[in-house]
Amino acid sequence: MENPNFDTLPEHLQMEILSRLPMLSLVTCAWLCVSKKLASLIRSQEFKALYLSRWTDLDEDTFDLVYQKKSAGCMIKSST
């Protein structure tokens, strides 16, 4: 049997797992630029809606602001 990893999980399960992470953990994951696929998943409207439905103390603007800062950090990190 192959060694399973996060990338081999179906996308809906990946989203379920990521949506349960607190914002700090999600941002840390995003800051590390783990993969383009993961970054794309976190940026998707479907994930954003799921995440915001679980974390009712956040609003869409906060989510967008955090992700924009993450993207800037990734661009800086990848250019060095």
ZIBELSUL-V970683 format. One line per field, one symbol per residue. ss: DSSP state (H for helix, E for strand, C for the rest). A space follows every 50 residues. Layout:
# ZIBELSUL-V970683
ss: ???
This chain:
# ZIBELSUL-V970683
ss: CCCCCHHHCCHHHHHHHHHCCCHHHHHHHHHCCCCHHHHHHHHCHHHHHH HHHHCCCCCHHHHHHHHHHHHHHHHHHHHC
